[in-house]
Amino acid sequence: MNKKIPLSTPTMHGEEMDFVKEAFEKNWIAPLGFNCDGFEDEMNQYLNTDVDVPYHSLALCSGTAALHLAVKLAGVKRGETVFCSDMTFAATVNPIVYEGGVPVFIDSEYETWNMDPDALEAAFKKYPRAKAVMLAHLYGTPSKMDEIKEICRRHNVILIEDAAEALSATYKGRQCGTFGKYGALSFNGNKIITTSGGGMLLTQDKSAREKAFFWATQAREKSPWYQHEEIGYNYRMSNIVAGIGRGQLMHLNEHRERKKKIYLTYQSGLKDLPLTMNPHLEYTSPNFWLSCMLIDKDINIDPIKIMEILAENNIETRPIWKPMHMQPVFKGNDFIKLTDKAVNEDIFARGLCLPSDIKMTADEQKFVIDTIKSCFGGT
Ligand SMILES: *Cc1c(COP(=O)(O)O)cnc(C)c1O
């Protein structure tokens, strides 16, 4: 049996260990500390190249925590409607519910697989008093930002960007995560860079960062004793974990190049089959976190069947995120679509995420491609 070909796993380089070692040597084995400060500064520098107002990032224990604090900062209150991407990981939605907000899911379009601006506009007709929009960039592909930003501006709602999968992806040259009032990154184990687990809240509003830091530190008031006037959380990033992040960030562009190469290799290797790769707009530059294929409409092949055949060959794949409106836990939530059959149900039924690990060798990727071909009756 060949070695397992995974979907996406961590890739370490060495500098990560240097930062971690420094933390050990200084016995700074705690939340906060010099690596957290350094990681935030370095991320701010990375983001600030594209923006006029500087970023004030906040390192946190997970991307979910960053999204939760973003929802709190947006002031979402019990019973308020939040429009939310539908085809995404549950972590995009859950923080809305933590705050008592009511997610209304918005269907996607076929050009980026992200939130359809026309469906979003339709949602405002039905729910004119919606409070915020929670937008995810699926698999590192930028959404239709000009259209979505314009709609949010016109309806005067706050845009929160879930850029957990999209660090380093750009839209018209600008980084994903820097379009919303608040953005969130994830450094979970399989993301384009990882800290084992972690996240970051992105904001240009210094006082918002301070407020989020306060909540993330158990809402400790400034006082000689432990004084609490609000409910807080323990959401801070550890100084050890941040060290891994600093080392990883040095290699982000390299990871990005590798991911792109993997995507292009699939695209050319699979071009004779009745399928397409996950699409993007020509003026955007995805980070190609995961390469995905979409089987043509008239072809009667179930992607789950392909997943099983690949698994028999020790190749890991994953279905497309099952849309949130199809999840039992959200069965009471509304879903806005413009077509008879939802775009997301269609993509979910025909799509599959392919191995996108940056350590995958050319031979391994060829094996993946050949095995996919065999599923379609080729060799
Ligand atoms: C990974 C991910 C998250 C959550 O990040 P964690 O760091 O695992 O909490 C949120 N949204 C999307 C779209 C993700 O892929």
The ligand as a Gaussian input file, in Angstrom:
#p B3LYP/6-31G(d) Opt

LIG

0 1
 C      -11.429000      26.491000      10.175000
 C      -12.582000      27.376000       9.987000
 C      -13.107000      28.124000      11.050000
 C      -12.770000      27.921000      12.492000
 O      -11.510000      28.037000      12.882000
 P      -10.970000      27.315000      14.206000
 O       -9.644000      27.936000      14.372000
 O      -10.919000      25.850000      13.912000
 O      -11.893000      27.633000      15.327000
 C      -14.118000      29.036000      10.776000
 N      -14.609000      29.182000       9.542000
 C      -14.163000      28.449000       8.508000
 C      -14.755000      28.705000       7.163000
 C      -13.150000      27.515000       8.693000
 O      -12.739000      26.773000       7.658000

